[in-house]
Amino acid sequence: MRLERSWIEKNIPHHGRMCLLDEVIDWDAQHIRCRSGTHLASDHPLRSCGRLGIACGIEYAAQAMAVHGALSGGALAGGALLRAAPAGGAIDARPEAGFLAALRNVQLHVLRLDDIDTDLICEATLIAGDRGSALYDFAMRSEARLLLRGRATVVFDANKRINL
């Protein structure tokens, strides 16, 4: 089931230009694949010194993980990790901000994103998860070219966990 940017913005904490994903291409209980063309925007919010470095791709992956959590109901739903979203609809409660607690085995295969002419495809695969955190493998590609990959630990409900 494809979901457009408007759905994504309603269901993750990122809005406006900071919402980096344009579309969910497909997803299931363990995996998500998203598309983005935002890396080519001259006013990209993560640009620095006139360029968008490849490490910014980690934020794209993190947003894909957040979308996957919203779609699956994740630990935020207080129930089964695999609860599905209503067809075309939003999950009842908007997710609170999470944070990347750890990154492992990150491999960067190019220097920058803004010189890639085609859409970015970001994938995340849930390895393990519970009510408080999740472990994902992630990768970003452009066409058949691998741009980056790694593993991330995500902590849910960051505001509650760090007492903000």
C-alpha positions as CSV (number, residue, x, y, z in Angstrom):
1,M,0.0,0.0,0.0
2,R,1.5,3.3,-1.1
3,L,1.2,6.3,1.3
4,E,1.9,9.9,0.3
5,R,3.8,12.6,2.1
6,S,0.7,14.1,3.7
7,W,0.1,10.8,5.5
8,I,3.7,10.7,6.6
9,E,3.6,14.2,8.0
10,K,0.5,13.4,10.0
11,N,2.0,10.3,11.6
12,I,5.6,11.1,12.5
13,P,7.0,14.0,14.5
14,H,8.7,15.6,11.4
15,H,6.9,18.3,9.5
16,G,7.4,20.7,6.6
17,R,10.8,20.7,5.1
18,M,12.1,18.5,7.9
19,C,9.9,15.6,6.7
20,L,12.3,14.1,4.3
21,L,10.3,11.3,2.8
22,D,7.9,11.7,-0.1
23,E,6.2,8.3,-0.2
24,V,5.9,4.9,1.5
25,I,6.3,2.4,-1.4
26,D,5.6,-0.7,0.5
27,W,5.7,-2.1,4.1
28,D,4.8,-5.1,6.2
29,A,5.3,-6.0,9.8
30,Q,9.1,-6.4,9.5
31,H,10.1,-4.0,6.7
32,I,9.4,-0.7,5.1
33,R,10.6,0.9,1.8
34,C,10.3,4.7,1.2
35,R,11.1,7.1,-1.7
36,S,12.4,10.6,-1.5
37,G,13.5,13.3,-4.0
38,T,14.0,15.9,-1.3
39,H,17.9,15.5,-1.4
40,L,17.8,17.7,-4.5
41,A,16.2,20.7,-2.9
42,S,18.5,23.7,-2.7
43,D,16.9,24.7,0.6
44,H,17.2,21.3,2.2
45,P,17.3,21.8,6.0
46,L,20.3,19.5,6.5
47,R,22.5,21.2,3.9
48,S,25.7,22.6,5.2
49,C,28.3,24.7,3.2
50,G,26.2,24.2,0.1
51,R,26.2,20.4,0.2
52,L,24.2,17.5,1.6
53,G,26.6,14.9,3.0
54,I,25.9,11.2,2.9
55,A,25.7,11.0,6.7
56,C,22.4,12.9,6.4
57,G,21.1,9.7,4.9
58,I,20.9,8.3,8.4
59,E,18.1,10.9,9.1
60,Y,16.2,9.6,6.1
61,A,16.5,6.0,7.5
62,A,15.5,7.2,10.9
63,Q,12.3,8.7,9.5
64,A,11.6,5.5,7.6
65,M,11.8,3.7,11.0
66,A,9.5,6.2,12.5
67,V,7.0,5.7,9.7
68,H,7.3,1.9,10.2
69,G,6.6,2.3,13.9
70,A,3.5,4.4,13.1
71,L,2.2,1.9,10.6
72,S,2.8,-1.2,12.7
73,G,1.5,0.5,15.8
74,G,4.9,-0.3,17.4
75,A,5.5,-0.2,21.1
76,L,3.7,3.2,21.2
77,A,0.3,1.5,20.8
78,G,0.9,-0.4,24.1
79,G,0.0,-3.6,22.3
80,A,1.2,-6.0,19.7
81,L,4.1,-4.7,17.7
82,L,2.4,-5.7,14.5
83,R,-0.9,-3.8,14.7
84,A,-1.7,-2.4,11.3
85,A,-3.0,1.0,10.4
86,P,-6.5,1.4,9.1
87,A,-6.6,1.5,5.3
88,G,-5.4,4.9,4.2
89,G,-5.9,6.3,7.7
90,A,-3.8,7.5,10.5
91,I,-3.0,5.7,13.7
92,D,-5.1,7.0,16.6
93,A,-2.4,8.6,18.6
94,R,0.4,10.7,17.1
95,P,3.8,9.2,18.1
96,E,6.0,11.1,20.4
97,A,9.6,11.8,19.4
98,G,12.0,8.9,19.6
99,F,15.7,9.0,19.3
100,L,18.6,7.0,17.8
101,A,20.3,5.5,20.8
102,A,23.0,3.8,18.8
103,L,24.3,3.3,15.3
104,R,26.4,0.2,14.4
105,N,28.3,-1.0,11.3
106,V,27.4,2.2,9.3
107,Q,29.0,2.1,5.9
108,L,29.0,5.2,3.7
109,H,29.6,4.4,0.0
110,V,29.4,7.9,-1.5
111,L,30.4,11.4,-0.2
112,R,27.2,13.3,-0.7
113,L,23.5,12.9,-1.6
114,D,22.8,16.2,-3.4
115,D,24.7,15.1,-6.5
116,I,22.6,12.0,-7.0
117,D,20.1,12.7,-9.8
118,T,17.6,9.9,-9.1
119,D,15.2,9.3,-6.2
120,L,16.5,7.9,-3.0
121,I,15.0,4.6,-1.8
122,C,15.3,4.0,1.9
123,E,14.7,0.6,3.5
124,A,14.5,-0.4,7.1
125,T,14.0,-4.0,8.5
126,L,12.9,-4.6,12.0
127,I,15.3,-7.1,13.7
128,A,13.8,-7.0,17.2
129,G,11.6,-4.7,19.2
130,D,9.6,-4.3,22.4
131,R,7.6,-1.6,24.1
132,G,10.6,0.6,24.7
133,S,13.0,0.2,21.7
134,A,13.6,-1.4,18.4
135,L,16.6,-2.6,16.4
136,Y,16.6,-2.0,12.7
137,D,18.9,-2.7,9.8
138,F,18.7,0.1,7.2
139,A,20.0,0.9,3.7
140,M,19.7,3.7,1.2
141,R,19.9,3.2,-2.5
142,S,19.6,5.1,-5.7
143,E,18.5,2.8,-8.5
144,A,20.7,-0.2,-8.0
145,R,23.5,1.7,-6.3
146,L,24.0,1.2,-2.5
147,L,24.7,4.6,-0.9
148,L,24.7,3.7,2.8
149,R,23.7,1.0,5.3
150,G,23.9,0.2,8.9
151,R,22.1,-0.9,12.1
152,A,20.2,1.5,14.5
153,T,18.7,1.2,17.9
154,V,15.7,3.4,18.3
155,V,14.2,4.4,21.7
156,F,10.5,5.3,21.7
157,D,8.8,8.0,23.7
158,A,12.0,9.9,24.1
159,N,10.4,12.8,26.0
160,K,9.1,10.5,28.7
161,R,12.3,8.5,29.0
162,I,14.6,11.5,29.4
163,N,12.1,13.5,31.5
164,L,11.7,16.5,29.2
